[in-house]
């Protein structure tokens, strides 16, 4: 037996093995149940997400208003400096310029601190909402026999596989119960 003939036999055997292994994969049950969920829509419309946003508004609303008030005061001082600066004495103008600079620095620090606090709380609140949404999706998938539930990275899905309305309905009923 020549070398080329033994290589051909080996390749044929490998091809036969590959086809035998691929056969069961192709013959598997192709009736896997797939669902799709629009996570962004759930975050917008779920009562739990709306409640979280309301809590954030209540918690940070007064601080936001205070920052707005400070910003308006600073703008008024800046406008006064621009409109009346030429009429002021050098010492008055320098004092007002210093006040404006100091106010800008304080406002920037306060705004940065505010944003950090808001972001930390928002992440905490949304993390809890996300966990609840995923729990409901998993519960619905198990109860309704879904094998796979896909999220936002789906290019196309027919409405028949979109379970977002049912997840949202369940989230609403859970919000009413609590």
Buried (B, 14 or more C-beta within 10 A) or exposed (E): EEEEEEEEEEEEEEEEEEEEEEEEEEEEEEEEEEBBBBBEBBBEBBBBBBBBBEEBEEEBEEBEEEBEEBBEEBEEBBEEBEEEEEEBEEEEBEEBBEEBEEBBEEBEEBBEEBEEEBEEBBEEBBEEBBEBBBEBBEEBBEEEEBEEBEEEEEEEBEEEBBBBEBBBEBBBEBBEEE
